[in-house]
Amino acid sequence: MTIVHEPMFVVYGLYDVADGDKRIRYVGLTRHGAQGRLATHFRSANHKKTKNYPVYNWIRKHGKENIRATILEDCRHDEKLLNEREQHWISFYRNLIGVDLLNIRFGGSSSPLAESTKRKMSDSARGRQVSPETRAKMSIAGLAYVAENGPRPVHKWTDEERAAWSIKMTGANNGFYGRAHSAETLAKIAESRPSFKGELNPFYGKTHTPETIVKILAANIGRKDGPETILKKSRATRGESNPATSLSDAEVVAIHDEYCRGKITQKELGMKYGVSQVVVSGIATGRTWKYLGLEPRLHGCGRPKPGREISLIAA
């Protein structure tokens, strides 16, 4: 008697025997035979984690007793051919009229999701909120993983990856392009953000160890900010936004105007506003607070000498 062994490296299709046309509803590949892979599908259909997979929903709906597997092509232990032919058969059945294929990918190892599948996943996830119980479970699972395997490796982006991601998220490619948060949404965002001031800051009352300080300094050696970052930092710390200044924009304008009227000295102005003569000089000559656009004044246009006109010359 001749024993015929089932081919292992095959592309297979799943169908419902109750369907008169026996249309293929799912295409897959396996290295362990079609019947062995079918048994694995049946086991996976019993798990709650597969509730969002179309093929397992289909198996549960029609019952395991009605689902059959058929071999579409034997790839004869050729790994590359196996991936290529799965992609071929998925494309073939997707283009057939009257066949609603349940595959969410294009086939082959590590194949990307289809655009229609991405849209369905995005729509189903929109507005979904994670319950406190689920968050607690995720936190416990994460801590258990770290305790067993150590911290997860941090992926450092290459320049090529950063450039590609920048293009992907710029302009019309960004999903939020042309949109804006409503006042209600902004209020919710502000309320949801925890306060990190004072004792609420997890680093409150702590200091870096000398070893950590050395690491921070070493990590910043040679690092330079880009033009946009430099501009943002300058805007964030200039003028009255700078925590080191005690003057507001309005007070700076008042100091400039009073000095240029010629009836008060820089020292007197400094005593009036609680700043030094050097600060007043910087305001008057335009060396500081430049973004206010005040007209610089030459030295000596403060209190005039008797019989001498005030010269207001713009620099």
ChimeraX attribute file (.defattr): number of C-alpha atoms within 10 A of each C-alpha:
attribute: neighborCount
match mode: 1-to-1
recipient: residues
	/A:1	3
	/A:2	4
	/A:3	5
	/A:4	6
	/A:5	7
	/A:6	13
	/A:7	17
	/A:8	19
	/A:9	21
	/A:10	29
	/A:11	27
	/A:12	24
	/A:13	23
	/A:14	23
	/A:15	19
	/A:16	21
	/A:17	14
	/A:18	10
	/A:19	10
	/A:20	7
	/A:21	9
	/A:22	12
	/A:23	17
	/A:24	20
	/A:25	19
	/A:26	22
	/A:27	26
	/A:28	24
	/A:29	27
	/A:30	19
	/A:31	18
	/A:32	13
	/A:33	19
	/A:34	26
	/A:35	17
	/A:36	13
	/A:37	18
	/A:38	20
	/A:39	13
	/A:40	11
	/A:41	15
	/A:42	17
	/A:43	12
	/A:44	14
	/A:45	20
	/A:46	13
	/A:47	10
	/A:48	8
	/A:49	9
	/A:50	13
	/A:51	14
	/A:52	11
	/A:53	13
	/A:54	15
	/A:55	21
	/A:56	19
	/A:57	15
	/A:58	17
	/A:59	20
	/A:60	15
	/A:61	9
	/A:62	13
	/A:63	12
	/A:64	17
	/A:65	10
	/A:66	12
	/A:67	17
	/A:68	16
	/A:69	20
	/A:70	16
	/A:71	18
	/A:72	18
	/A:73	17
	/A:74	19
	/A:75	21
	/A:76	13
	/A:77	13
	/A:78	12
	/A:79	14
	/A:80	11
	/A:81	16
	/A:82	25
	/A:83	21
	/A:84	15
	/A:85	21
	/A:86	26
	/A:87	21
	/A:88	16
	/A:89	21
	/A:90	23
	/A:91	15
	/A:92	10
	/A:93	18
	/A:94	17
	/A:95	12
	/A:96	10
	/A:97	7
	/A:98	9
	/A:99	13
	/A:100	14
	/A:101	19
	/A:102	19
	/A:103	19
	/A:104	18
	/A:105	18
	/A:106	19
	/A:107	24
	/A:108	20
	/A:109	15
	/A:110	9
	/A:111	12
	/A:112	12
	/A:113	13
	/A:114	13
	/A:115	11
	/A:116	11
	/A:117	13
	/A:118	14
	/A:119	11
	/A:120	10
	/A:121	12
	/A:122	11
	/A:123	11
	/A:124	11
	/A:125	10
	/A:126	8
	/A:127	8
	/A:128	8
	/A:129	8
	/A:130	8
	/A:131	9
	/A:132	9
	/A:133	9
	/A:134	11
	/A:135	11
	/A:136	11
	/A:137	12
	/A:138	12
	/A:139	12
	/A:140	11
	/A:141	12
	/A:142	13
	/A:143	14
	/A:144	12
	/A:145	13
	/A:146	11
	/A:147	10
	/A:148	8
	/A:149	9
	/A:150	10
	/A:151	11
	/A:152	9
	/A:153	6
	/A:154	6
	/A:155	6
	/A:156	8
	/A:157	10
	/A:158	9
	/A:159	9
	/A:160	9
	/A:161	11
	/A:162	12
	/A:163	11
	/A:164	11
	/A:165	12
	/A:166	13
	/A:167	12
	/A:168	13
	/A:169	13
	/A:170	12
	/A:171	12
	/A:172	10
	/A:173	11
	/A:174	12
	/A:175	11
	/A:176	12
	/A:177	11
	/A:178	8
	/A:179	7
	/A:180	9
	/A:181	10
	/A:182	9
	/A:183	9
	/A:184	9
	/A:185	11
	/A:186	12
	/A:187	11
	/A:188	11
	/A:189	12
	/A:190	11
	/A:191	10
	/A:192	9
	/A:193	8
	/A:194	10
	/A:195	11
	/A:196	11
	/A:197	10
	/A:198	10
	/A:199	10
	/A:200	10
	/A:201	12
	/A:202	10
	/A:203	12
	/A:204	11
	/A:205	8
	/A:206	8
	/A:207	9
	/A:208	10
	/A:209	9
	/A:210	9
	/A:211	8
	/A:212	11
	/A:213	12
	/A:214	11
	/A:215	11
	/A:216	12
	/A:217	9
	/A:218	11
	/A:219	10
	/A:220	9
	/A:221	8
	/A:222	7
	/A:223	8
	/A:224	9
	/A:225	10
	/A:226	8
	/A:227	9
	/A:228	9
	/A:229	11
	/A:230	12
	/A:231	11
	/A:232	10
	/A:233	12
	/A:234	13
	/A:235	13
	/A:236	12
	/A:237	13
	/A:238	16
	/A:239	21
	/A:240	17
	/A:241	15
	/A:242	14
	/A:243	10
	/A:244	10
	/A:245	12
	/A:246	13
	/A:247	16
	/A:248	13
	/A:249	12
	/A:250	11
	/A:251	13
	/A:252	22
	/A:253	16
	/A:254	14
	/A:255	20
	/A:256	24
	/A:257	14
	/A:258	17
	/A:259	22
	/A:260	23
	/A:261	14
	/A:262	17
	/A:263	11
	/A:264	16
	/A:265	19
	/A:266	23
	/A:267	15
	/A:268	15
	/A:269	21
	/A:270	17
	/A:271	11
	/A:272	11
	/A:273	15
	/A:274	11
	/A:275	17
	/A:276	15
	/A:277	16
	/A:278	12
	/A:279	16
	/A:280	23
	/A:281	22
	/A:282	15
	/A:283	23
	/A:284	28
	/A:285	18
	/A:286	20
	/A:287	11
	/A:288	18
	/A:289	17
	/A:290	15
	/A:291	10
	/A:292	13
	/A:293	9
	/A:294	18
	/A:295	18
	/A:296	20
	/A:297	21
	/A:298	16
	/A:299	11
	/A:300	14
	/A:301	21
	/A:302	21
	/A:303	15
	/A:304	16
	/A:305	11
	/A:306	6
	/A:307	6
	/A:308	7
	/A:309	10
	/A:310	15
	/A:311	15
	/A:312	16
	/A:313	10
	/A:314	10
	/A:315	9
